[in-house]
Amino acid sequence: MSSVAFETQRAALADVVAIPVTPFAEDGTIDAAGHRSLLRRLLDGGITTLTPNGNTGEFYALTPDERRLITELTIEEAGERAVILVGVGHDVPTAVASARHARELGAQMVMVHQPVHPYVSQSGWVDYHRAIAEAVPELGVVPYIRNPQLTGARLAELADACPNVIGVKYAVPDAARFAAFARDAGLDRFVWVAGLAEPYAPSYFSAGATGFTSGLVNVAPAVSRNMLEALRAGDYPAAMKVWEQIRRFEELRAANGSANNVTVVKEALASLGLCRRDVRPPSRPLPEQERAEVAAIAAGWSI
């Protein structure tokens, strides 16, 4: 299948790729109604690309049944309003089953989480993604790359075998490495998504990215859209003004090895009365003394 067949999917990646949170009810189960209302808020805020079962959605803390439920709720709620990029991963049969489930429900793409394994060889990385991509040739496939050892040549090798590998969520925190990786793999061959969200978007866009992922978008869709518009216009001073606006929030998320990455987003949503602050272990809710700062940032954005 030619890349032209994936035109809609490619366009959807060159955008704000929202990673919705998974809200929990008081009893610890998924709050389905709350989830739908958070999705509607994103859609009403102009967001047109959604990634259910991403890391901001606590992918690794969800059961297989819960991941299926999140996919179903998202596709149902979004309807024709958004392109859906479903996060899949774990062992190959589990990832393949998730990808096929996404396809049955009408999702257009899957994002393949980095293989969680203590021993990842580069050719094994290709084999892992190839097995998933070949199982759903009709879907666009987006590897989520967090491995600094991986070379661009390996991605090119994967795409030679699987033409449905159309985009990359690149999340190695090194702009120079990203620039080299993208050029080694084929800058125009893939849609490059800055996988470390708004803090890295300006530097990664300057090197060839055309989309970025966002968890912050759950709290303030307009802020993320403002950054995208500035970057699309090539107006880096305007993009950096947004960067300054989001800096502290993202620093709180990134502190201590990103320990509170999801926690800070949910705390901001809780401060706005949009969902409970609960997260699942190994994450934990924000200590009381840090909550006020997050609430103040969120209140400032909503003005």
N, C-alpha and C positions, 0 to 999 in steps of 0.2 A: 504494500500500500504506500503510495507516495505521501510526502509530507503535506501536500496540498489537501489531502483528505483530513488532515488534522488541523486545518486552519483555525477553526473555532477554538480548539483546545490551546493552540499556540497563543492566540490573542488573549485568552483568559489568563494565561500565565504571565503575560506582560502587563501586570496590573498589581493592585494590592491583593495578595493571596491571604485571605483571612483564615486564622486558625481559631475556631470557636472554642470557648471553654465548655466543659461538661459540668453543669450545675447539679449538685446533690441535694436530695431532700433531707429532712431532719433524721430520718431513719437510715440514712447512708445510701439509699438507692438513687438511681438517676431521676432527677426532677424533669419529667418529660414536658410538662406544660411550661416550666421555666425555661427549658432548653428551646422550645419553639418560640417563646417570646424574645429571647436573646437573639435568635436567628432572624426574626422579623425586624428587630432593631438594626441589625447589620444590613439587611436587604433594603430597608427604608432609608438607611444612611448612604446608599449608593454603592454598596459592596456587591460585586457580581461573581466573585470566585471564592468558594468555601472549601476548606479542608477539614471534614469530620475525621476524628481519630488522628489528630496531630499531637505533637508534644504538649501544646498549651491545653489540649483536650484531655490530658492525662492518659494517653494511649496505653502506656505500660501498666497502669493501675486498674485498667478495665478488664472485665472477663470477656471471653469470646462472645457470649450472648449480649453483653452490654455494647460491645463494639458494633455488632450487627444492628442493635436498636438505634445507636447514634447515627449510623449510616441511613437507616430507614427514616428516622425523624427528619434528618437534614434534607434528604432528597424529596420527601413529601412536602415539607414546609417551603422549600425553595421553588419547587415547580419549575417553571420556565424562567424564573428570575435570576438564576445563577448557574454557572458551570461548577460541577462538583468534582473535586479531586480527593478521593477517599484514601486515607492513610492505611497501609497494609504492612505486615511484617511478621516477626518471629520466625519459626521454621518454615521451610518452603511449602509443605502441604497446607499449613495454616494461612500463609500469605496468598497462595493460589486460591484457596477456598474463599477468602475475603475478597479477592479481586473479582472472582466469578460472581459472588453475591452482589458486589457493587454494580457489575455489568447487568445482571438480571434486573436490578432496580432502576437502571437507566443512567447511572453515573457515566461521565465521559472520560474520566482519567483516574489513575491511581498513583499515589506517591508511595514509594517503597522506602520505609524506614531503614536506616543503616543497620546492616546485620549485627545483632548483639551476640557476640561470640568472642572469646578471648584470643582466638587465632584466625585472623582474616588474611588470606593470601590474595594478591591482586587478581590472579586468574580465577580463584574461588569466588571473588566478588562478582566477576563477570558471569560465572556459572549461576550464581544465586539470582541475579537480576534477570538473566536470560530465561531461567525456568519460569519466572513469574510473568515476564513480558510475553513469552510464547504462549502462555495459557490464555491470554486475553488480547489477541492481536488487533481487535477492534478498538481497544482503549488506548489513549495516550498514556505513556508511562514516564514517571518523573523520579529518578533516583534522588535520594536525600543523602548528600555527601558530607560527612563529618570527619572523614579519614584523611589526614594530611599526607599520608604515604601514597595514596592513590594517584596515578598519573592520568593525564588527559587522553593518552593513547589508549588506555583501557576502556574509557567511556566510548571512544570512537569504535573500538573493537565490538563493544556491546551493541552499538547502534547499527553497525554493519550487519550483524546477525538479526537485529530486531528493529526494523524501521519505525516501530511505534514508540521507541524511546525518543521523545521529542523535546524534553526540557530537563533542567537540572535545578534542584534546590541545593545551592552550594553554601555550606555552613562551616567552612574552615575559617577561623578568624584571622585572615591574612590576605590583604587586598592584592599584594604583589603575586602571591601564589595563585589567587583566583585569576588574575589577568593572564598568567602563564598557562594555567590549566585550561581555561576557556579557549585560548588560541591553539593549544596542542590538540584539544578535542575537536575543535571546529567552531569558531565564534558564531558563524551564521547558521550552522547546522542545528543548533539547539536554542531554545529560549532559556536564558540564564536568569534564575531567580535568586536574589540575595537572601539566603536562608537564615541570616542573623538579624533580620528585621530592620527597623528604622535606623538604629545607630550605625549600621554598616551600609545602608542603602546608598548614600551619596558617593562613598568611595568605590563601591562595587558598580554603581551605574557609570561612573567615570571610566571603568575598565570594561564595560560591555553588558552589564546586567540591564534588563528592561522591566523587571518586576521585583517585588520584595514580599516576604511573608510578614505577617503581623499578628501579635497577640494583643498589643495595645489597642488595636482596632475594635476589640470587644467593648472597650471603655469609651473611646472617642473616634468613631469612624471618620469624622470630618478632618481630624488632625492627620490621620494617615493619608487621606485623599489629598490634603494640601501638600504633603511631601511628594506624593506621586506626581501631582500636576507640575510642581516646580521642577522635578527631575526630568519629566517629559519635555518641558520647555528648555531644558539645559540651563536653568537658572539656579546655579549652585548656591549663590548667596541666599536666595529665598529658601532653598532646601535646608540650608544650615540654620536659618532662623527657626524652622520647625524642629530641627535637630536640637537646638538649644532649649526649646520648649519641652521636649520629651526626655532630655538628657537625664535628669535626676530620677525619673520614674524607671528608666531603663537601667540606670546604675543600681537601683535597689533590687531590680530583678536579677541582675548579673552578679551581685555580691556573693561571696563564699561559694564560688563555682556554680552559680545560678541556682543556689538552694531554694530561693523564693521566687523563681521564675513565674510559676503559675499562681502562687500564693498572692503576690502583689497585684496581679490582674484581678483575681477574685476579690481581694480586699477592696480594690477600687470600685468594683461592681457592687459589692455589699454596701459600701458607703453611699452609693447612689440608690440603694434600695432595689437593686435589680436581681440579685441572687444571694444565696448564703455564701459565707466565706470558706466553707468547708473544702478541704482538699484531702486526698488520701495519702497515707504513707507510701513511699518514703518522703513525700512533701509534708509540710505541717503549716497550720495557720500562723499568721504573723503575730508576734508578741504584741500585747496591748500598747506598749509605749511607742511602737512604730506605726500604728494604725493611723494616727492623726495626720502624719505627713502624707501618706498615700491619699487619704480622704481630701486633703487640701489641694493636692495636685489634680485629682479627678474633678473636684468642684471648679477649679480654675478653667479646665478645658470645657466644661459644660456651659459656661457663660456665653 
